[in-house]
């Protein structure tokens, strides 16, 4: 006959085993989720021209990686109305460069990047002192008109909440031909593996120092490892524009696809204030 004390110990062991099983399953799900997120911001190098294809929220432009863009099998059931205007007339430029532009910004000065989009203006206060190579690169690209007339090609609405832009091909495979180093990965704003709403950061291939021209704008706090250079902060008015874009959803119905809104950067400018 089993004593009361033996029965109590048996129940305690069974409870412990159940807890261990739940923790193991939670860790497995967490690893799966993190691998999916890592694909989102990723950019894959295509051929020898420094082109990338974005896989998840880990992504941007110019070196080697194999983050593949997920293709959902379920078509969207409905599409929200497009809240944005028609793009301005003009063509995307396809020029590329072999080397990162020489550092010409004043690291002690304040810079603002303005994205005049079909959905409204998005102003970004840039972190020149903390991310000089990144800010200098965008100043160079904006001056060349590289971002003008480009589409923001990706919106994520599940797990991480970002709008990804900066690819002149509009496919997640484009880049300027050069890469820039990772910077500012210990920014004080990045706490508990979270990129807070309003952050503007570089996408990359998953490799170190592989950023190019693709970047993402966070419209809601998103859990991500600190692997993506944070180089700017969106203004309050710009956040309203991002939320309008996010509210229209994306075209797969699965939380990761092209935005339903027609998001085109008509003109990008970087100015010293």
Secondary structure, DSSP 8 states (H G I E B T S, - for coil): ---HHHHHHHHHHHHHHHHHHHHHHHHHHHHHHHHHHHHHTBB--BTTTTB--B-SSS--SSS---------SS--S------S----S--------SS-----S-TTS-EEEEEEETTEEEEEEE-TTTSHHHHHHHHHHHHTTTTTTEE--EEE-SSS-EEEE--TTSSS----S--B----TT-TT-BTTEE-TTEEEE-B-SSTT-B-S-EEEESS-EE--S-S-EEEEE-HHHHHHHHHHHHT-BTTSSSEESBSS--EEEEEEEEE-
